[in-house]
Amino acid sequence: MDNSDVLFRREGVLGRITLNRPKALNALTHEMCASMLRQLGDWAQDPSVAAVLIDAVPGRAFCAGGDILAISESGRRRDGAAAAFFTTEYRLNAAIKHFPKPYIALIDGIVFGGGVGVTVHGSHRVVGENALFAMPETAIGLFPDVGGSYFLPRLPGEIGTYLALTGARIRPADMLYAGIATHCVPGARLSGLAPRLAQGELPDALLASLAEDPGLAPLAAHRAAIDRAFAAASVEAILESLADEGPWGEETAVLLAARSPTSLKLTLRQMREGRNLDFDSCMRMEFRLTAHVLEGHDLYEGVRALLIDKDQCPRWRPATLEAVSDAKIAQYFAPSGDQDLTL
């Protein structure tokens, strides 16, 4: 069931998935998600498979996310392919969350957006020293999807809200501190994990024997400020609070100022709603939000500025937070009846 962009194989009692699209930073396509979903379904039912491991071919990235350029082009054409991608991707995220066996992700490079969705919901998230995490969706007029509604609000304090709104990039020590990663294993040792798992070693004991302390987490130094500022009830109030947090607060406010105002308000409500929803309900909510985003303006403008014209100057519409009403944001969350995602 292999295709050239994602490879599947059995090694002893281990099912292995390797992302194999390095020139595109292993960005996920619909076909990749569909084939992973089918394979996980088979392995879940196969008693000879004790665990699943996902990694990527050597390079800069584990997975830089979904193929957002293809999604944008489809959305502009209104041909249904973008909605089909999100349907399959979200079903894959749910299959990983509910997978009945150990699911071990080896991350030693960029893991953004959709790449987070195929790792963070698994039982074991192992990072090497080159891991770099971000949920950068507000920078392109989207929101942190792939289950971001569920896992981000459940990180300590307001770290998840901070990561969701700013798209800040963090490295292994912070990934472990936040609970995004479960273990940090030096890159030189990562390649030795699969053969031992294939022989039937249990992942908890094996990873505990190989893991190392990645050192102090930079986020920890700003934790109190993050918890103060990002607990506010509105994006505007967050910005007001950041003004009292010195140079770090000023830098963070600059990050937010570059993001889509609609995405910021959408994301903040998404984080607050997701705190009280189970995983599958979060995925259904995200699918409703995605349908509205595909009908809007900012996603296409964000992709244009980042990937097409590459001028890094998106012209958001509306251009200010004040012009984005609570009533407008509420429309994104309205139930969509028979258009809801089925898992």
Residue, then its C-alpha position, 0 to 999 in steps of 0.5 A: m500500500d505504498n506510494s512514493d510520498v509515504l512508505f509503509r513496511r513491517e519490521g518484526v512486530l513494528g509497523r513503520i510509516t516514513l514520510n518521503r517527500p523531502k523536497a516539499l518538506n514532507a508536506l501532507t497531500h490528500e493521498m498521503c493522509a488517505s493511505m496512512l488512514r487505511q494502513l492504520g486501520d489495518w494495523a489496528q486490527d492485526p494482532s501481529v502488530a504490537a506498535v507503530l512508528i512514524d518518522a521521515v526521510p533524513g532532511r530539514a523537516f519531519c513534516a512542515g504541515g499540509d500542502i497549503l498551496a494546493i489547498s489554497e488553489s483548490g479552495r479558489r476553484r471551489d472544486g471540493a478537493a480542499a474540503a476532501f483533504f481536511t475531511t481525510e486529514y482530520r479522520l487521520n488525526a482521530a485515528i491516531k488519537h484513538f489508536p489502540k496500540p503504542y504510536i511512536a513519532l520520531i521528530d528530528g526536524i521541522v514539525f509544523g501544522g499538519g505534521v503536528g497532527v500526525t505526531v502529537h496525538g500519539s502515545h509517544r512523541v520523541v524529539g531529537e535535538n533538531a526538532l522545531f515545533a510551531m502552529p503557524e496558521t494565524a500567519i496565513g489566515l487559518f487557525p491551529d487545526v489538526g486537533g489544536s482545539y484539543f491539545l493546545p488548551r490542555l498544555p500547562g497554563e496558557i502556553g497553548t493559547y500563546l503558541a496558537l495565537t503567535g505561531a511561535r517556534i519552539r525547540p526540544a526543551d520547550m516541547l518537553y516542558a509544554g508536554i508536546a514531546t514525551h521524550c528527548v533522545p539525541g539524534a544519533r540514537l534515534s535510528g536505533l529505536a526501530p530495530r529494538l521496537a521491532q524485536g518487541e521491546l516495550p516503548d516506555a522502558l526503551l525510551a526511558s533508557l535512552a532519553e536525555d534532559p534537553g536542558l532549561a526550557p526558555l518558555a519557563a522564563h516567560r511562563a508567568a507573563i504568558d499565563r497573565a497575558f494570554a488568560a485575557a478574555s479578548v485579543e485586545a485585552i491580551l495586547e493590553s496586558l503584553a504592554d506591561e510585560g517589558p521587552w518580551g511583551e513588546e516582541t510578542a505584540v509585534l508577532l500578533a500584529a502581523r497575524s490575520p485579525t480574523s484568525l486571531k479572534l477565531t483562534l482565541r475562541q477556538m482555544r476557549e471552546g476546546r477546553n470543554l470538548d472531547f477530542d472528536s467534538c473538537m475535530r467536528m468544530e474545526f471542520r466547521l471552522t475550516a468550511h467558513v475559512l475556505e469561503g473567506h478571504d484571509l487564507y488565500e491572501g496569507v498564502r499569496a503573501l507567503l508562498i506565491d508573491k512572497d512579499q510577506c505583506p498580507r492585506w488582511r480583510p478586515a485589517t484591524l481587530e476592531a473591525v472583526s465583530d464577535a457576531k462575525i466570529a460566532q457565525y464560524f461556530a454555528p452547527s452545519g447540520d448534515q455538513d458536519l464531519t463524520l469520524 
